[in-house]
Amino acid sequence: MDVRTVLAAQNYTASKPATGPAENGQGGNALFGLAKDFAATLQESEQVSMQAMTGKADPHTLVQALAQSELAVETAVTVRNKVVEAYQEILRMPV
């Protein structure tokens, strides 16, 4: 076996694209994990808001929680818009 062939194979496997399927089987669960984190951020912000209404949380914590939830919602809306845009682009393709 030629050494160059082995080195080429090693370099190829080392430079696999990051968009490829995950080898450990976690590729499909990544989107689920993101959705779970999004829901947890919104739930945490809601709890902090309730605590602030009853006087158990300081205003700084409330503002920080609301900023995090706003960023999460804006990210989710941006992702949704990109998905809709990609779907519309696919529909415009000639068959």
Secondary structure, DSSP 8 states (H G I E B T S, - for coil): --HHHHHHHHHHHHT--TTS--TTS-TTHHHHHHHHHHHHHHHHHHHHHHHHHTT-S-HHHHHHHHHHHHHHHHHHHHHHHHHHHHHHHHHHS--
